[in-house]
Every structure is written in C-alpha cells, then in structure tokens.
Amino acid sequence: MPPIPPPGYNWSFGYFLLALFAAVLSILCGRAIIVGLGFLAYYLVLPRRDLIIRCGRKAQDLLHLPEGMRAFSRTDPGMTDSEIIVGAKGFMSAGLIFAALLAAAIGRGTIWYPPTIIIISIFPAILLPMTWFTLVGMKNDRVEHDVPIPMERRRRWMSQAQLDAERASQLTAEADAEAEVCNAIWGYDR
C-alpha cells in the first residue's frame, strides 16, 4: 500500500499510476517467489524424501521430542508428499527472508546495529516454528483419521511379502463384508 499523502496534496494521475503499478508489481513478485519455491521443493526436495524422513526422525529422537510435537510419524511413510512440500516451502521461505534481510543490512552497513540483528533473526525465528507446528498438525490429522496411502506409493517402501500380506488382508476383509451383507439380506453365506 503506498503512503497516503498529507491533506491538501495535489493528486496527480502519474502518482496514482505509480502507486497502482507498485502494488501490482509487488503482488506479482510475491506470487512468482511462491511459485518458484514450489518448483524447487518439487524438483529438488521431493526426490530426496527418504533421506529427509530418515534425518528428521533421527533429529526428533536426538531432541527427545514428545509424540505430540513430532512432525515425522514413526510408521512409514513418515510424511506424505504434500507435507514434505509444505515443509520445504516454509523452511526455504525462512532462509530466503533471512538472506534478503542480511544482504540489506550488509548493503547499508548496519549489520552490527542491535535492532538490525533483532529484525534479521525475528522473522525466521517466527516462521520456522510456524512451519514445524503446521507439519505436526498435518501429521496428527493424517494419523488420527488414518488416511490410506495408495498402493503405488506404498510399493516404494514395502517389500513384496508385506504388499502380498496387505492385499490378502484386504481381500479377506472384503470377503467378510460381503458374507455379512449376504447373511443380513438372504440369511445365508453365499
């Protein structure tokens, strides 16, 4: 939002166009940065999901976090693809904000000025815990509601014996449900 001129200021069409252009440009730049972070997360971070999950679980165990504050679940897959992308966007945004503020402080020569140090450290210090607690909330929703993971995703981290056992249990459960329906409707099991 451009600054509001004092009363009695002579409004000009040029000032209005400049303010409108600045607002549109800031929106477009912000959206371009968000889309760029999404592409980076999808093409650079997501292919390394196994490494991220393994290191995340080790970090949680090292910090002795209680179960309610863990972003990575103990059972596979640990995190879904959408959770990894959300986390990557949040952590990359914090790093980008930190780098931009640090570059601005170095450019102005005020890097050791105490308010500058506070401002540089406060934005990432707020954004990182917000991202972590968002991931914790996403994990709790997924674990609480027991969202099934498609079989093509499970094949990445399950052995063939585990896949066969799971498919057999699904078939058994379907057969039991069918037998129960037949018994309830017609009074016999198929």
N, C-alpha and C positions, 0 to 999 in steps of 0.2 A: 504494500500500500504506500503510495507516495506521500510525502509530508503535506499537510494541509497548510496552505499559505495563510498569513495573518489577514484579519479583516481589512477591507479596503484594497486588497491586492488586485491588480488588474489582470483578470483571467485572460489568457490568450489561447487560441486554438492550438498553437505549437506546444504549449505546456501540457495541454490535455492529451495530445497525440503522444508526446514523450512519456507521460505517465502511463498511458494505455499500453504503449509498446514495452515499457519496462515490466509491467505486470504480466503481460502475455509471455515475454521472454523468460521471466523467472519461472512461470508455470511450465513452459516447455523444457527449460533446462532441468528442472526438478524431475519431470517425468522421464526425460532422457537418461538421467543418472539412475533412476529406479529401474528402468528397463535394462540399462547396461549392467547393473548389479545382478539382475535376474539372469541374464545371459551368462555372466561369469559364474554364478552359482550353479547353473545347469550344466555348463560345459567343463568347468574346472573342478568344482567341488563334488558334485554328484557322482562322477565316476570313481571317486575315492571314498565311497560311503563305508566300505568295510574297515578301512584304516581309521576313519573318523569315529565310527562306533566303537572300535576296539580302544582307541586312545581316550575317548570320552568316558567309557566305563572304567578304565584304569584311573583316570583323574577323579572320578566320583568316589572310587574305593579309596584312593590316596587321601582325599579330603574328608572321608568318613561322613559323607552326607546322609541324612536320614532319607528314608524311602520317599517321603513326600516332596523332597527337594531334588530328586534325581530326574534329569531330563532324558536319560537313556534307560530304557527298561532292561531288566535282567534277562528277559526271554528274547529270543530272536524274533524279529529283525532288529530290535533295539530302537530304531527310528524309521518312520516312513520317509519316502522321497520328499513329500511336501514339507515335513518337519525339518529335514536337512536343508531344504532351500530357504525356508523361513529363517532358520538359524544363521545360514551363510549370509543372507541379506542383512540381517541385524548386525552381525559381527563385522561385516565389510563396511556397513554404514558408519559404525563407530570408528573404525580405522580411518575411513575417508574424512570424517569430520575432524578427527584428531590431527591428521596430516594437513588438512586445509588450515586449521587454526594455528598449528605450529609454523607452517610456511608463512602465514600472515604475520605472526609475531616476529619471526626471524627477519622478514622483509622490512618491518617497521623498526626493528632494533629494540623491541621491548620484551625480549624473551625472558629476562630475569626480573621483570617487574612483577611483584606478587599478585596483583589482580589478574595479570595475563596468565600466570601459572594456574590460578584457580579456574579461570574460564576454560583454558585448554583441557584441564583434567575433569571438569564437571560434566561436560556433555557425554563423553564416553563412559564416565562413571555412572551416569543415569541410564544410558542406552544399553549397556551390556547386561545389567541385572534385569531390565525390562525384557530383553530378548530371552534371557535364561528362563524367567518365570513364564513367558509365553510358551516356550518349549515344554516346560513342566506341565502347564495346563493342557497343552495338546496331547502330551503323553497320558495324563490322567484321564482325559476324555476317551482316548483310544483304548486304554487298558480297562477302564470302567465299563465301557459299552462293548468291549470285546469285538472290535471291528475285524472281520475276517480279511485276510490278506490273499489276493488272488494267487492261484496255483503257479502261474508263470513267474511271479515274484518269489514264491517260496522255493522254487527249483534252484535259485541261486545259492541258498544257504542250507538246504536239506539234502541228505543222502537219499539214494533211490529206495532203500529199505524204509526210511521214515516216510517218504512220499507214498509208497505202497501201503504201509500200515495206516496212514491217514485216510487214503482213498477207501480202503477196506472198512474202516470205521464209519466213513460217510455212507457207504453202500449199506452197511448193517443198520445204521440209524434210519436211512430211507426205507429199508425193508420193514423195520419195526413200525415206523409210522404208517406205512401202507397196510400192514397187517392190523394195526389198531383201528384204522378207518374202516377196513372191511369188516372187522368184528363188530364195530359200532353200528354199521349200516345194515349188514346182512346177517350178523350173528355167527359168522364163522371166519376162519383164517384161510383166505384164498382157496 
